[in-house]
Amino acid sequence: MHPDIHLALHEARAAELRTEAGVRPAARNRHALRTRLGWTLVEVGLRLATRPVTAAAVH
């Protein structure tokens, strides 16, 4: 298949998928994901830091 045809088909399919998904602008989406991931990591860190020490962990 000619590279130009392959690229055109890829771009057309990508546009169809974006339309079906109702994609928001990438910058806002990336920022929201980064914020959510950051807070999740903070929560996990706090849970690990405040975990009670068990007898199995001491030995």
mmCIF file of the N, C-alpha and C atoms, coordinates in Angstrom:
data_MODEL
# 
_entry.id   MODEL 
# 
loop_
_atom_site.group_PDB 
_atom_site.id 
_atom_site.type_symbol 
_atom_site.label_atom_id 
_atom_site.label_alt_id 
_atom_site.label_comp_id 
_atom_site.label_asym_id 
_atom_site.label_entity_id 
_atom_site.label_seq_id 
_atom_site.pdbx_PDB_ins_code 
_atom_site.Cartn_x 
_atom_site.Cartn_y 
_atom_site.Cartn_z 
_atom_site.occupancy 
_atom_site.B_iso_or_equiv 
_atom_site.pdbx_formal_charge 
_atom_site.auth_seq_id 
_atom_site.auth_comp_id 
_atom_site.auth_asym_id 
_atom_site.auth_atom_id 
_atom_site.pdbx_PDB_model_num 
ATOM 1   N N  . MET A 1 1  ? 0.853   -1.176  0.000  1.00 0.00 ? 1  MET A N  1 
ATOM 2   C CA . MET A 1 1  ? 0.000   0.000   0.000  1.00 0.00 ? 1  MET A CA 1 
ATOM 3   C C  . MET A 1 1  ? 0.896   1.235   0.000  1.00 0.00 ? 1  MET A C  1 
ATOM 4   N N  . HIS A 1 2  ? 0.538   2.206   -0.754 1.00 0.00 ? 2  HIS A N  1 
ATOM 5   C CA . HIS A 1 2  ? 1.310   3.442   -0.855 1.00 0.00 ? 2  HIS A CA 1 
ATOM 6   C C  . HIS A 1 2  ? 1.247   4.193   0.478  1.00 0.00 ? 2  HIS A C  1 
ATOM 7   N N  . PRO A 1 3  ? 2.369   4.748   0.954  1.00 0.00 ? 3  PRO A N  1 
ATOM 8   C CA . PRO A 1 3  ? 2.390   5.416   2.267  1.00 0.00 ? 3  PRO A CA 1 
ATOM 9   C C  . PRO A 1 3  ? 1.377   6.547   2.396  1.00 0.00 ? 3  PRO A C  1 
ATOM 10  N N  . ASP A 1 4  ? 1.149   7.311   1.330  1.00 0.00 ? 4  ASP A N  1 
ATOM 11  C CA . ASP A 1 4  ? 0.187   8.410   1.408  1.00 0.00 ? 4  ASP A CA 1 
ATOM 12  C C  . ASP A 1 4  ? -1.237  7.897   1.625  1.00 0.00 ? 4  ASP A C  1 
ATOM 13  N N  . ILE A 1 5  ? -1.568  6.811   0.974  1.00 0.00 ? 5  ILE A N  1 
ATOM 14  C CA . ILE A 1 5  ? -2.900  6.224   1.135  1.00 0.00 ? 5  ILE A CA 1 
ATOM 15  C C  . ILE A 1 5  ? -3.057  5.688   2.557  1.00 0.00 ? 5  ILE A C  1 
ATOM 16  N N  . HIS A 1 6  ? -2.014  5.037   3.054  1.00 0.00 ? 6  HIS A N  1 
ATOM 17  C CA . HIS A 1 6  ? -2.052  4.505   4.415  1.00 0.00 ? 6  HIS A CA 1 
ATOM 18  C C  . HIS A 1 6  ? -2.257  5.632   5.428  1.00 0.00 ? 6  HIS A C  1 
ATOM 19  N N  . LEU A 1 7  ? -1.526  6.736   5.251  1.00 0.00 ? 7  LEU A N  1 
ATOM 20  C CA . LEU A 1 7  ? -1.651  7.871   6.155  1.00 0.00 ? 7  LEU A CA 1 
ATOM 21  C C  . LEU A 1 7  ? -3.048  8.483   6.079  1.00 0.00 ? 7  LEU A C  1 
ATOM 22  N N  . ALA A 1 8  ? -3.596  8.613   4.881  1.00 0.00 ? 8  ALA A N  1 
ATOM 23  C CA . ALA A 1 8  ? -4.936  9.183   4.719  1.00 0.00 ? 8  ALA A CA 1 
ATOM 24  C C  . ALA A 1 8  ? -5.986  8.305   5.394  1.00 0.00 ? 8  ALA A C  1 
ATOM 25  N N  . LEU A 1 9  ? -5.870  6.985   5.243  1.00 0.00 ? 9  LEU A N  1 
ATOM 26  C CA . LEU A 1 9  ? -6.814  6.078   5.903  1.00 0.00 ? 9  LEU A CA 1 
ATOM 27  C C  . LEU A 1 9  ? -6.689  6.164   7.425  1.00 0.00 ? 9  LEU A C  1 
ATOM 28  N N  . HIS A 1 10 ? -5.463  6.256   7.901  1.00 0.00 ? 10 HIS A N  1 
ATOM 29  C CA . HIS A 1 10 ? -5.243  6.368   9.345  1.00 0.00 ? 10 HIS A CA 1 
ATOM 30  C C  . HIS A 1 10 ? -5.863  7.658   9.893  1.00 0.00 ? 10 HIS A C  1 
ATOM 31  N N  . GLU A 1 11 ? -5.646  8.776   9.200  1.00 0.00 ? 11 GLU A N  1 
ATOM 32  C CA . GLU A 1 11 ? -6.212  10.053  9.642  1.00 0.00 ? 11 GLU A CA 1 
ATOM 33  C C  . GLU A 1 11 ? -7.738  10.034  9.619  1.00 0.00 ? 11 GLU A C  1 
ATOM 34  N N  . ALA A 1 12 ? -8.317  9.408   8.600  1.00 0.00 ? 12 ALA A N  1 
ATOM 35  C CA . ALA A 1 12 ? -9.779  9.328   8.514  1.00 0.00 ? 12 ALA A CA 1 
ATOM 36  C C  . ALA A 1 12 ? -10.339 8.496   9.662  1.00 0.00 ? 12 ALA A C  1 
ATOM 37  N N  . ARG A 1 13 ? -9.705  7.362   9.943  1.00 0.00 ? 13 ARG A N  1 
ATOM 38  C CA . ARG A 1 13 ? -10.186 6.507   11.047 1.00 0.00 ? 13 ARG A CA 1 
ATOM 39  C C  . ARG A 1 13 ? -10.006 7.206   12.390 1.00 0.00 ? 13 ARG A C  1 
ATOM 40  N N  . ALA A 1 14 ? -8.901  7.900   12.574 1.00 0.00 ? 14 ALA A N  1 
ATOM 41  C CA . ALA A 1 14 ? -8.669  8.628   13.823 1.00 0.00 ? 14 ALA A CA 1 
ATOM 42  C C  . ALA A 1 14 ? -9.731  9.711   14.027 1.00 0.00 ? 14 ALA A C  1 
ATOM 43  N N  . ALA A 1 15 ? -10.100 10.399  12.950 1.00 0.00 ? 15 ALA A N  1 
ATOM 44  C CA . ALA A 1 15 ? -11.144 11.422  13.040 1.00 0.00 ? 15 ALA A CA 1 
ATOM 45  C C  . ALA A 1 15 ? -12.485 10.792  13.408 1.00 0.00 ? 15 ALA A C  1 
ATOM 46  N N  . GLU A 1 16 ? -12.799 9.635   12.830 1.00 0.00 ? 16 GLU A N  1 
ATOM 47  C CA . GLU A 1 16 ? -14.043 8.942   13.175 1.00 0.00 ? 16 GLU A CA 1 
ATOM 48  C C  . GLU A 1 16 ? -14.064 8.549   14.645 1.00 0.00 ? 16 GLU A C  1 
ATOM 49  N N  . LEU A 1 17 ? -12.963 8.016   15.137 1.00 0.00 ? 17 LEU A N  1 
ATOM 50  C CA . LEU A 1 17 ? -12.903 7.597   16.535 1.00 0.00 ? 17 LEU A CA 1 
ATOM 51  C C  . LEU A 1 17 ? -13.028 8.788   17.483 1.00 0.00 ? 17 LEU A C  1 
ATOM 52  N N  . ARG A 1 18 ? -12.385 9.911   17.124 1.00 0.00 ? 18 ARG A N  1 
ATOM 53  C CA . ARG A 1 18 ? -12.496 11.103  17.963 1.00 0.00 ? 18 ARG A CA 1 
ATOM 54  C C  . ARG A 1 18 ? -13.934 11.601  18.016 1.00 0.00 ? 18 ARG A C  1 
ATOM 55  N N  . THR A 1 19 ? -14.612 11.547  16.880 1.00 0.00 ? 19 THR A N  1 
ATOM 56  C CA . THR A 1 19 ? -16.002 11.986  16.823 1.00 0.00 ? 19 THR A CA 1 
ATOM 57  C C  . THR A 1 19 ? -16.889 11.087  17.679 1.00 0.00 ? 19 THR A C  1 
ATOM 58  N N  . GLU A 1 20 ? -16.687 9.785   17.569 1.00 0.00 ? 20 GLU A N  1 
ATOM 59  C CA . GLU A 1 20 ? -17.488 8.847   18.353 1.00 0.00 ? 20 GLU A CA 1 
ATOM 60  C C  . GLU A 1 20 ? -17.231 8.998   19.847 1.00 0.00 ? 20 GLU A C  1 
ATOM 61  N N  . ALA A 1 21 ? -16.014 9.273   20.213 1.00 0.00 ? 21 ALA A N  1 
ATOM 62  C CA . ALA A 1 21 ? -15.665 9.359   21.631 1.00 0.00 ? 21 ALA A CA 1 
ATOM 63  C C  . ALA A 1 21 ? -16.027 10.703  22.235 1.00 0.00 ? 21 ALA A C  1 
ATOM 64  N N  . GLY A 1 22 ? -16.249 11.716  21.407 1.00 0.00 ? 22 GLY A N  1 
ATOM 65  C CA . GLY A 1 22 ? -16.541 13.040  21.947 1.00 0.00 ? 22 GLY A CA 1 
ATOM 66  C C  . GLY A 1 22 ? -15.356 13.576  22.724 1.00 0.00 ? 22 GLY A C  1 
ATOM 67  N N  . VAL A 1 23 ? -14.194 13.528  22.127 1.00 0.00 ? 23 VAL A N  1 
ATOM 68  C CA . VAL A 1 23 ? -12.949 13.882  22.808 1.00 0.00 ? 23 VAL A CA 1 
ATOM 69  C C  . VAL A 1 23 ? -12.922 15.358  23.157 1.00 0.00 ? 23 VAL A C  1 
ATOM 70  N N  . ARG A 1 24 ? -12.529 15.638  24.402 1.00 0.00 ? 24 ARG A N  1 
ATOM 71  C CA . ARG A 1 24 ? -12.296 17.011  24.827 1.00 0.00 ? 24 ARG A CA 1 
ATOM 72  C C  . ARG A 1 24 ? -10.907 17.430  24.373 1.00 0.00 ? 24 ARG A C  1 
ATOM 73  N N  . PRO A 1 25 ? -10.605 18.698  24.420 1.00 0.00 ? 25 PRO A N  1 
ATOM 74  C CA . PRO A 1 25 ? -9.243  19.126  24.080 1.00 0.00 ? 25 PRO A CA 1 
ATOM 75  C C  . PRO A 1 25 ? -8.211  18.396  24.938 1.00 0.00 ? 25 PRO A C  1 
ATOM 76  N N  . ALA A 1 26 ? -7.128  17.996  24.327 1.00 0.00 ? 26 ALA A N  1 
ATOM 77  C CA . ALA A 1 26 ? -6.128  17.156  24.990 1.00 0.00 ? 26 ALA A CA 1 
ATOM 78  C C  . ALA A 1 26 ? -5.511  17.839  26.205 1.00 0.00 ? 26 ALA A C  1 
ATOM 79  N N  . ALA A 1 27 ? -5.293  19.132  26.163 1.00 0.00 ? 27 ALA A N  1 
ATOM 80  C CA . ALA A 1 27 ? -4.625  19.811  27.278 1.00 0.00 ? 27 ALA A CA 1 
ATOM 81  C C  . ALA A 1 27 ? -5.464  19.730  28.551 1.00 0.00 ? 27 ALA A C  1 
ATOM 82  N N  . ARG A 1 28 ? -6.767  19.981  28.448 1.00 0.00 ? 28 ARG A N  1 
ATOM 83  C CA . ARG A 1 28 ? -7.611  19.909  29.645 1.00 0.00 ? 28 ARG A CA 1 
ATOM 84  C C  . ARG A 1 28 ? -7.699  18.480  30.148 1.00 0.00 ? 28 ARG A C  1 
ATOM 85  N N  . ASN A 1 29 ? -7.833  17.538  29.234 1.00 0.00 ? 29 ASN A N  1 
ATOM 86  C CA . ASN A 1 29 ? -7.945  16.137  29.600 1.00 0.00 ? 29 ASN A CA 1 
ATOM 87  C C  . ASN A 1 29 ? -6.671  15.671  30.294 1.00 0.00 ? 29 ASN A C  1 
ATOM 88  N N  . ARG A 1 30 ? -5.511  16.048  29.774 1.00 0.00 ? 30 ARG A N  1 
ATOM 89  C CA . ARG A 1 30 ? -4.235  15.665  30.349 1.00 0.00 ? 30 ARG A CA 1 
ATOM 90  C C  . ARG A 1 30 ? -4.068  16.269  31.738 1.00 0.00 ? 30 ARG A C  1 
ATOM 91  N N  . HIS A 1 31 ? -4.491  17.533  31.895 1.00 0.00 ? 31 HIS A N  1 
ATOM 92  C CA . HIS A 1 31 ? -4.364  18.202  33.191 1.00 0.00 ? 31 HIS A CA 1 
ATOM 93  C C  . HIS A 1 31 ? -5.247  17.511  34.233 1.00 0.00 ? 31 HIS A C  1 
ATOM 94  N N  . ALA A 1 32 ? -6.460  17.163  33.871 1.00 0.00 ? 32 ALA A N  1 
ATOM 95  C CA . ALA A 1 32 ? -7.362  16.502  34.809 1.00 0.00 ? 32 ALA A CA 1 
ATOM 96  C C  . ALA A 1 32 ? -6.820  15.131  35.204 1.00 0.00 ? 32 ALA A C  1 
ATOM 97  N N  . LEU A 1 33 ? -6.276  14.407  34.246 1.00 0.00 ? 33 LEU A N  1 
ATOM 98  C CA . LEU A 1 33 ? -5.711  13.094  34.543 1.00 0.00 ? 33 LEU A CA 1 
ATOM 99  C C  . LEU A 1 33 ? -4.511  13.219  35.458 1.00 0.00 ? 33 LEU A C  1 
ATOM 100 N N  . ARG A 1 34 ? -3.656  14.192  35.183 1.00 0.00 ? 34 ARG A N  1 
ATOM 101 C CA . ARG A 1 34 ? -2.466  14.410  36.002 1.00 0.00 ? 34 ARG A CA 1 
ATOM 102 C C  . ARG A 1 34 ? -2.849  14.768  37.438 1.00 0.00 ? 34 ARG A C  1 
ATOM 103 N N  . THR A 1 35 ? -3.863  15.614  37.598 1.00 0.00 ? 35 THR A N  1 
ATOM 104 C CA . THR A 1 35 ? -4.321  16.011  38.926 1.00 0.00 ? 35 THR A CA 1 
ATOM 105 C C  . THR A 1 35 ? -4.894  14.820  39.678 1.00 0.00 ? 35 THR A C  1 
ATOM 106 N N  . ARG A 1 36 ? -5.729  14.035  39.021 1.00 0.00 ? 36 ARG A N  1 
ATOM 107 C CA . ARG A 1 36 ? -6.336  12.868  39.660 1.00 0.00 ? 36 ARG A CA 1 
ATOM 108 C C  . ARG A 1 36 ? -5.278  11.842  40.064 1.00 0.00 ? 36 ARG A C  1 
ATOM 109 N N  . LEU A 1 37 ? -4.305  11.619  39.177 1.00 0.00 ? 37 LEU A N  1 
ATOM 110 C CA . LEU A 1 37 ? -3.226  10.687  39.480 1.00 0.00 ? 37 LEU A CA 1 
ATOM 111 C C  . LEU A 1 37 ? -2.394  11.185  40.650 1.00 0.00 ? 37 LEU A C  1 
ATOM 112 N N  . GLY A 1 38 ? -2.111  12.470  40.683 1.00 0.00 ? 38 GLY A N  1 
ATOM 113 C CA . GLY A 1 38 ? -1.332  13.046  41.781 1.00 0.00 ? 38 GLY A CA 1 
ATOM 114 C C  . GLY A 1 38 ? -2.004  12.848  43.122 1.00 0.00 ? 38 GLY A C  1 
ATOM 115 N N  . TRP A 1 39 ? -3.281  13.143  43.197 1.00 0.00 ? 39 TRP A N  1 
ATOM 116 C CA . TRP A 1 39 ? -3.999  12.981  44.468 1.00 0.00 ? 39 TRP A CA 1 
ATOM 117 C C  . TRP A 1 39 ? -4.114  11.513  44.863 1.00 0.00 ? 39 TRP A C  1 
ATOM 118 N N  . THR A 1 40 ? -4.238  10.632  43.890 1.00 0.00 ? 40 THR A N  1 
ATOM 119 C CA . THR A 1 40 ? -4.274  9.200   44.193 1.00 0.00 ? 40 THR A CA 1 
ATOM 120 C C  . THR A 1 40 ? -2.949  8.756   44.795 1.00 0.00 ? 40 THR A C  1 
ATOM 121 N N  . LEU A 1 41 ? -1.839  9.230   44.242 1.00 0.00 ? 41 LEU A N  1 
ATOM 122 C CA . LEU A 1 41 ? -0.528  8.884   44.789 1.00 0.00 ? 41 LEU A CA 1 
ATOM 123 C C  . LEU A 1 41 ? -0.344  9.440   46.198 1.00 0.00 ? 41 LEU A C  1 
ATOM 124 N N  . VAL A 1 42 ? -0.845  10.639  46.447 1.00 0.00 ? 42 VAL A N  1 
ATOM 125 C CA . VAL A 1 42 ? -0.776  11.208  47.795 1.00 0.00 ? 42 VAL A CA 1 
ATOM 126 C C  . VAL A 1 42 ? -1.567  10.344  48.769 1.00 0.00 ? 42 VAL A C  1 
ATOM 127 N N  . GLU A 1 43 ? -2.752  9.933   48.362 1.00 0.00 ? 43 GLU A N  1 
ATOM 128 C CA . GLU A 1 43 ? -3.586  9.094   49.231 1.00 0.00 ? 43 GLU A CA 1 
ATOM 129 C C  . GLU A 1 43 ? -2.906  7.762   49.534 1.00 0.00 ? 43 GLU A C  1 
ATOM 130 N N  . VAL A 1 44 ? -2.328  7.128   48.523 1.00 0.00 ? 44 VAL A N  1 
ATOM 131 C CA . VAL A 1 44 ? -1.639  5.854   48.726 1.00 0.00 ? 44 VAL A CA 1 
ATOM 132 C C  . VAL A 1 44 ? -0.444  6.051   49.652 1.00 0.00 ? 44 VAL A C  1 
ATOM 133 N N  . GLY A 1 45 ? 0.303   7.120   49.453 1.00 0.00 ? 45 GLY A N  1 
ATOM 134 C CA . GLY A 1 45 ? 1.453   7.403   50.319 1.00 0.00 ? 45 GLY A CA 1 
ATOM 135 C C  . GLY A 1 45 ? 1.040   7.598   51.763 1.00 0.00 ? 45 GLY A C  1 
ATOM 136 N N  . LEU A 1 46 ? -0.044  8.317   51.982 1.00 0.00 ? 46 LEU A N  1 
ATOM 137 C CA . LEU A 1 46 ? -0.517  8.527   53.344 1.00 0.00 ? 46 LEU A CA 1 
ATOM 138 C C  . LEU A 1 46 ? -0.981  7.222   53.984 1.00 0.00 ? 46 LEU A C  1 
ATOM 139 N N  . ARG A 1 47 ? -1.627  6.371   53.202 1.00 0.00 ? 47 ARG A N  1 
ATOM 140 C CA . ARG A 1 47 ? -2.064  5.079   53.746 1.00 0.00 ? 47 ARG A CA 1 
ATOM 141 C C  . ARG A 1 47 ? -0.862  4.219   54.121 1.00 0.00 ? 47 ARG A C  1 
ATOM 142 N N  . LEU A 1 48 ? 0.175   4.239   53.297 1.00 0.00 ? 48 LEU A N  1 
ATOM 143 C CA . LEU A 1 48 ? 1.372   3.452   53.605 1.00 0.00 ? 48 LEU A CA 1 
ATOM 144 C C  . LEU A 1 48 ? 2.100   4.014   54.823 1.00 0.00 ? 48 LEU A C  1 
ATOM 145 N N  . ALA A 1 49 ? 2.110   5.323   54.964 1.00 0.00 ? 49 ALA A N  1 
ATOM 146 C CA . ALA A 1 49 ? 2.814   5.956   56.077 1.00 0.00 ? 49 ALA A CA 1 
ATOM 147 C C  . ALA A 1 49 ? 2.088   5.739   57.397 1.00 0.00 ? 49 ALA A C  1 
ATOM 148 N N  . THR A 1 50 ? 0.786   5.584   57.371 1.00 0.00 ? 50 THR A N  1 
ATOM 149 C CA . THR A 1 50 ? 0.031   5.434   58.609 1.00 0.00 ? 50 THR A CA 1 
ATOM 150 C C  . THR A 1 50 ? -0.425  4.015   58.863 1.00 0.00 ? 50 THR A C  1 
ATOM 151 N N  . ARG A 1 51 ? 0.090   3.062   58.083 1.00 0.00 ? 51 ARG A N  1 
ATOM 152 C CA . ARG A 1 51 ? -0.295  1.663   58.251 1.00 0.00 ? 51 ARG A CA 1 
ATOM 153 C C  . ARG A 1 51 ? 0.214   1.151   59.596 1.00 0.00 ? 51 ARG A C  1 
ATOM 154 N N  . PRO A 1 52 ? -0.642  0.489   60.383 1.00 0.00 ? 52 PRO A N  1 
ATOM 155 C CA . PRO A 1 52 ? -0.175  -0.062  61.667 1.00 0.00 ? 52 PRO A CA 1 
ATOM 156 C C  . PRO A 1 52 ? 0.846   -1.177  61.449 1.00 0.00 ? 52 PRO A C  1 
ATOM 157 N N  . VAL A 1 53 ? 1.832   -1.231  62.299 1.00 0.00 ? 53 VAL A N  1 
ATOM 158 C CA . VAL A 1 53 ? 2.880   -2.242  62.193 1.00 0.00 ? 53 VAL A CA 1 
ATOM 159 C C  . VAL A 1 53 ? 2.347   -3.564  62.739 1.00 0.00 ? 53 VAL A C  1 
ATOM 160 N N  . THR A 1 54 ? 2.478   -4.626  61.944 1.00 0.00 ? 54 THR A N  1 
ATOM 161 C CA . THR A 1 54 ? 2.011   -5.937  62.376 1.00 0.00 ? 54 THR A CA 1 
ATOM 162 C C  . THR A 1 54 ? 3.200   -6.749  62.891 1.00 0.00 ? 54 THR A C  1 
ATOM 163 N N  . ALA A 1 55 ? 2.919   -7.824  63.594 1.00 0.00 ? 55 ALA A N  1 
ATOM 164 C CA . ALA A 1 55 ? 3.963   -8.667  64.129 1.00 0.00 ? 55 ALA A CA 1 
ATOM 165 C C  . ALA A 1 55 ? 4.780   -9.301  63.005 1.00 0.00 ? 55 ALA A C  1 
ATOM 166 N N  . ALA A 1 56 ? 4.162   -9.621  61.875 1.00 0.00 ? 56 ALA A N  1 
ATOM 167 C CA . ALA A 1 56 ? 4.863   -10.232 60.766 1.00 0.00 ? 56 ALA A CA 1 
ATOM 168 C C  . ALA A 1 56 ? 5.849   -9.250  60.143 1.00 0.00 ? 56 ALA A C  1 
ATOM 169 N N  . ALA A 1 57 ? 5.530   -7.977  60.157 1.00 0.00 ? 57 ALA A N  1 
ATOM 170 C CA . ALA A 1 57 ? 6.408   -6.973  59.571 1.00 0.00 ? 57 ALA A CA 1 
ATOM 171 C C  . ALA A 1 57 ? 7.624   -6.701  60.447 1.00 0.00 ? 57 ALA A C  1 
ATOM 172 N N  . VAL A 1 58 ? 7.501   -6.919  61.747 1.00 0.00 ? 58 VAL A N  1 
ATOM 173 C CA . VAL A 1 58 ? 8.598   -6.638  62.681 1.00 0.00 ? 58 VAL A CA 1 
ATOM 174 C C  . VAL A 1 58 ? 9.667   -7.703  62.562 1.00 0.00 ? 58 VAL A C  1 
ATOM 175 N N  . HIS A 1 59 ? 9.299   -8.943  62.359 1.00 0.00 ? 59 HIS A N  1 
ATOM 176 C CA . HIS A 1 59 ? 10.264  -10.059 62.341 1.00 0.00 ? 59 HIS A CA 1 
ATOM 177 C C  . HIS A 1 59 ? 10.860  -10.191 61.027 1.00 0.00 ? 59 HIS A C  1 
# 
